[in-house]
Amino acid sequence: MVNYYHEEKGTLDFLRRKESEIPEMSNADLKEFLSLSQQVYDINVMKENALQFVTDKLNKKKQEFEYCDFIIDNTLFVLWAHLDYYMLRAIPRMRHGDIPDLSTTLNLDVTLASASEATWKVSADDISNLKQGLVSIFNDSFSRQLMETAQQGSDVKKQFVENLLRKIKRLIQFVPVK
């Protein structure tokens, strides 16, 4: 989604530029934006039709960017929430060959959450592979692109993306792998 956002940014900039250039365009240039049925002899009508066409395309592209922003923000939040839970609660506490701590199994105050966590089959290799995959994805280039998507938004949005990115990187960096 971040790559798509940056690829389509050129289209958005092109439409903005064309919208501002339409008042100075000639008949030949205007025909590029109009179908045969919309091409008339009055240049002012052609300019209005072309402007309407480009404005509609521009508004649709802006709406598409708003959807992209929404998807990126929410995906980043869901990723952070899942990583936070998975990395901090699913870390294997016992290596193969270790003796299990029976004092925790005799505790009668076991909650449903801790009982379900105990059934997870997560190995240190799983966590290590996850961390390696995340390191390769959340590299400097991708992080920079992610921050650039937030630049068009408000300061709150910028801080939101920046904070989530920082939290994800912190989880990747500081979660121990045994």
C-alpha positions as CSV (number, residue, x, y, z in Angstrom):
1,M,0.0,0.0,0.0
2,V,2.9,2.4,0.8
3,N,4.5,1.6,-2.6
4,Y,1.1,2.2,-4.4
5,Y,0.7,5.5,-2.5
6,H,4.1,6.7,-3.8
7,E,3.5,5.4,-7.3
8,E,0.2,7.2,-7.6
9,K,1.6,10.4,-6.1
10,G,2.9,11.2,-9.6
11,T,-0.6,10.9,-11.0
12,L,-2.0,13.2,-8.3
13,D,0.7,15.8,-9.0
14,F,0.1,15.5,-12.8
15,L,-3.7,16.1,-12.3
16,R,-3.0,19.1,-10.1
17,R,-0.7,20.5,-12.7
18,K,-3.1,19.9,-15.6
19,E,-6.0,21.5,-13.6
20,S,-4.0,24.7,-13.3
21,E,-2.9,24.6,-17.0
22,I,-6.3,24.2,-18.6
23,P,-7.1,27.9,-18.8
24,E,-4.1,28.4,-21.0
25,M,-4.5,25.3,-23.2
26,S,-5.2,25.4,-26.9
27,N,-7.9,23.4,-28.8
28,A,-5.5,20.6,-29.6
29,D,-4.4,20.2,-26.0
30,L,-8.0,20.3,-24.7
31,K,-9.0,17.4,-27.1
32,E,-6.8,15.2,-25.1
33,F,-9.2,15.4,-22.2
34,L,-12.5,15.3,-24.1
35,S,-14.4,12.6,-25.9
36,L,-15.7,13.2,-29.4
37,S,-19.1,14.1,-28.2
38,Q,-17.7,16.8,-25.8
39,Q,-15.6,18.5,-28.5
40,V,-17.3,21.6,-29.6
41,Y,-16.2,24.7,-31.5
42,D,-16.4,27.1,-28.6
43,I,-13.0,27.0,-26.7
44,N,-14.5,28.3,-23.5
45,V,-17.0,25.4,-23.4
46,M,-14.2,22.9,-24.1
47,K,-12.1,24.4,-21.3
48,E,-15.1,24.1,-18.9
49,N,-15.6,20.5,-19.9
50,A,-11.9,19.7,-19.7
51,L,-11.7,21.4,-16.3
52,Q,-14.7,19.4,-15.1
53,F,-13.1,16.2,-16.3
54,V,-9.8,16.8,-14.7
55,T,-11.4,18.1,-11.5
56,D,-13.5,14.9,-11.2
57,K,-10.4,12.8,-11.7
58,L,-8.5,14.8,-9.2
59,N,-11.2,14.5,-6.6
60,K,-11.4,10.7,-7.1
61,K,-7.6,10.5,-6.8
62,K,-7.7,12.6,-3.6
63,Q,-10.4,10.3,-2.2
64,E,-8.2,7.3,-3.1
65,F,-5.3,8.8,-1.2
66,E,-7.5,9.3,1.8
67,Y,-8.4,5.6,1.7
68,C,-4.8,4.7,1.4
69,D,-3.9,6.8,4.4
70,F,-6.7,5.2,6.4
71,I,-5.6,1.7,5.4
72,I,-1.9,2.4,6.2
73,D,-2.7,3.9,9.6
74,N,-5.0,1.1,10.6
75,T,-2.7,-1.6,9.3
76,L,0.2,-0.1,11.1
77,F,-1.8,0.0,14.3
78,V,-3.1,-3.6,14.0
79,L,0.5,-4.8,13.2
80,W,1.8,-3.0,16.3
81,A,-0.9,-4.4,18.5
82,H,-0.4,-7.9,17.3
83,L,3.4,-7.7,17.5
84,D,3.2,-6.2,21.0
85,Y,1.0,-9.1,22.2
86,Y,2.8,-11.8,20.3
87,M,6.4,-10.7,21.1
88,L,5.8,-10.0,24.7
89,R,3.4,-12.9,25.6
90,A,4.4,-15.7,23.3
91,I,8.1,-15.7,24.0
92,P,9.0,-19.2,24.8
93,R,10.1,-19.4,28.4
94,M,11.4,-22.9,28.3
95,R,14.1,-24.4,26.1
96,H,14.0,-28.0,24.9
97,G,15.4,-30.1,27.7
98,D,14.7,-27.7,30.5
99,I,12.7,-28.8,33.5
100,P,9.3,-27.2,33.6
101,D,8.4,-25.0,36.6
102,L,5.7,-27.0,38.4
103,S,4.9,-24.3,40.9
104,T,3.1,-22.3,38.2
105,T,1.0,-25.2,37.1
106,L,-0.2,-25.8,40.6
107,N,-1.5,-22.3,40.9
108,L,-5.3,-22.5,41.1
109,D,-5.7,-18.8,40.1
110,V,-5.1,-19.5,36.4
111,T,-6.9,-17.1,34.1
112,L,-8.3,-18.1,30.7
113,A,-5.8,-15.8,28.9
114,S,-2.8,-17.4,30.6
115,A,-4.2,-20.9,29.9
116,S,-4.6,-20.2,26.2
117,E,-1.2,-18.6,26.1
118,A,0.3,-21.8,27.5
119,T,-1.1,-23.8,24.5
120,W,0.8,-21.7,22.0
121,K,3.5,-23.6,20.3
122,V,6.0,-20.7,19.7
123,S,9.7,-21.5,19.5
124,A,12.7,-19.2,19.8
125,D,13.2,-19.9,16.1
126,D,9.7,-18.6,15.3
127,I,10.4,-15.4,17.1
128,S,13.9,-15.1,15.5
129,N,12.4,-15.7,12.0
130,L,9.7,-13.1,12.7
131,K,12.3,-10.6,13.8
132,Q,14.5,-11.2,10.8
133,G,11.5,-10.7,8.4
134,L,10.4,-7.5,10.2
135,V,14.0,-6.1,10.1
136,S,14.1,-6.7,6.3
137,I,10.7,-5.0,5.8
138,F,11.1,-2.1,8.2
139,N,14.4,-0.9,6.8
140,D,15.3,2.8,6.5
141,S,13.9,3.1,3.0
142,F,10.5,1.7,3.9
143,S,10.4,3.7,7.1
144,R,11.2,6.9,5.2
145,Q,8.4,6.1,2.7
146,L,6.0,5.4,5.5
147,M,6.8,8.8,7.1
148,E,6.3,10.5,3.7
149,T,2.8,9.2,3.5
150,A,2.0,11.0,6.7
151,Q,3.5,14.3,5.6
152,Q,0.3,15.5,3.9
153,G,-1.7,15.0,7.0
154,S,-2.1,16.9,10.3
155,D,0.6,17.0,13.0
156,V,-1.5,14.4,15.0
157,K,-1.3,12.0,12.0
158,K,2.4,12.5,11.6
159,Q,3.0,11.8,15.3
160,F,0.7,8.8,15.2
161,V,2.6,7.1,12.4
162,E,5.9,8.2,13.9
163,N,5.0,6.7,17.3
164,L,3.7,3.4,15.9
165,L,6.8,3.1,13.7
166,R,9.1,3.7,16.7
167,K,7.1,1.2,18.9
168,I,7.3,-1.5,16.2
169,K,11.1,-0.9,15.7
170,R,11.6,-1.0,19.5
171,L,9.7,-4.3,19.7
172,I,11.8,-5.7,16.9
173,Q,15.0,-4.5,18.5
174,F,14.5,-5.3,22.1
175,V,12.5,-8.5,22.3
176,P,14.9,-11.1,23.5
177,V,15.3,-14.3,21.5
178,K,16.6,-17.2,23.6
